[in-house]
Amino acid sequence: MCGIFAVTKQKNAADTVLNGLKQLEYRGYDSWGVAVVTHNTFAVEKHAGKIGASVHSLPQSTMGFGHTRWATHGGVTDANAHPHLDCTKRIAIVHNGIIENYQELKKSLKKRHTFRSETDTEVLIHVIEENLQKNTFVETVRHAFQRLHGLNAVLVFSAEDHTLVAAKTGSPLILGRTKDSEYLFSSDLASLSTIAEKVRPLEDGEMVVVRNNTVRLYTLSGKKKTLKLATADALFSSQKVDKGGYAHFMLKEMHEQPRVIRHIAESAQQKNTTELVAHIKHAERGVFVGCGSAYYASLAGTALFAHFAQKQWSAVQGNEYHAISPALTKNMTALCISQSGETIDVVEPAKDMKKRGMHVDALVNVMGSALSRLADTTIPLTAGPEICVASTKALTAMISHLIVLASAVGRKCVYGQGILKKAEKSIETLLTPQYYKRYLAPVIPLLAKQKNMFYIGRGFSYPTALESALKMKEIAYIHAEGFAGGELKHGMIALIEKGTPCVVFAPDDAEYDAVVANAMEIRARGGVMIGISSKPNSTFDIFLPVGDAQEATLLPHIVVGQLLAYYTAVRLGRDIDKPRNLAKSVTVK
Ligand code: F6R
């Protein structure tokens, strides 16, 4: 989703900004722009589309800033790309978030200002311009920003004053300082790791002013605060983020899963896990909050907590939190799950639950992110940077941590570690060239020609079915639906036609016979059954054998779902790591 990158006091600011934007690319975007301060105004370059091998033609400057835009208000055009300038071209803005009251603000400005874009962002720059005569630049920005509704992060620049104001109520924004005392801003911690020595993520309600290379921190109500920068997170500074010889980040990240799962199994007794186990044991009830794949991990969490610990937890998609929040009480505990830790639909519920006095814990991959900062206890996923937009290793890490937690609450910690190790071994086999050649390669041509396909599972395998269908949709752009096997007869079966492929997740557990019976119902109507199991069955037209790992079998099954989606997408020539319309970090509501 939208990304901001800015630098002050760099001889060649535009180069640094363009490189910074390239590091934000993985978050997903559809247009971009860079600007530098030059002779009391700005030189700007903006383009619809990807940065690719683009070079800029901007002059040398000591202050530069840029933006990757993921369109919300207005189409994907050069004009709608950020930065935006005021009518006099003396102030400029880059913005992440949504200005919810932009229409109302625009109404009163339209007669006196020329709007060059359809964005909500441009409204703020004209509000500032309109009020600039009455106050200093910094105060004008502060007052204007306070008039905005919604969750926003902005950088506003004055070319005359050589001043930058950063303000935030929602989207992530991190201040960094290089060893040469140059200041940087980015919406992504990882992008600062190679250049910033020290960082300070801005909290909501804060404002930073950079002028003459001095930096000051304020609250949005104008009160001065002490600014302390901390060493950039070791996790990111120590890890090289490249494809490591793999064709795509997704392939590399799938191959990292056995190592990630082994590490989680081996470090199951860490302090934060013990703390979380205590919270879960003592809580009357609990709720998982997550979005997308992290929501499916949450659903797996409800089954795992019930099975191992006889704890009845519910799971809610962060964006539907408002529907359950009236029933929450302070005796409940929450576990928020997020790879990025910046998904606004998870961060906002976490804040609300804290206000209600609930215990709010988190499973997060990006330490230093908003969620990790506000949770009472955070367990780092330790999956390492995940660059492909579609989540793989972060999702299996989430589920692995949930297995550790559930088995620890149920006093079966060693058993939990044991099944994770079995899952690791099973996944290693799935990732071999032999497995690809013998089992996956023959099935890919069938999948690649489909318009629709289905995935079914029961119990632990229900989230597996949902997740596998999501992967196929996200990267192969094939319409795929995941269902609980038992739901078939309640509607979905109407869609089965001769030749429709249906993937059946059938672990060797208490649900095996029932899910095979569901598969028979589909097959009787012409569906082609692709069975994923350790146990063959005559109902499966195609059988993909997967080593059993007891309750952790959903992990290797999810990996088969990932591999089917990946190779289908490769065959269809899709943009695997950056699928169309998607963003890695969803920082707007
Ligand atoms: C699926 C995917 C998304 C994310 C969702 C939540 O492959 O990547 O569905 O799982 O956007 O993101 P995080 O985990 O960062 O909160």
Boltz pocket constraint, residues with backbone or C-beta under 6 A from the ligand:
constraints:
  - pocket:
      binder: B
      contacts: [[A, 291], [A, 292], [A, 293], [A, 294], [A, 295], [A, 337], [A, 338], [A, 339], [A, 340], [A, 341], [A, 342], [A, 343], [A, 346], [A, 389], [A, 390], [A, 391], [A, 392], [A, 470], [A, 474], [A, 583], [A, 584], [A, 585], [A, 586]]
      max_distance: 6.0
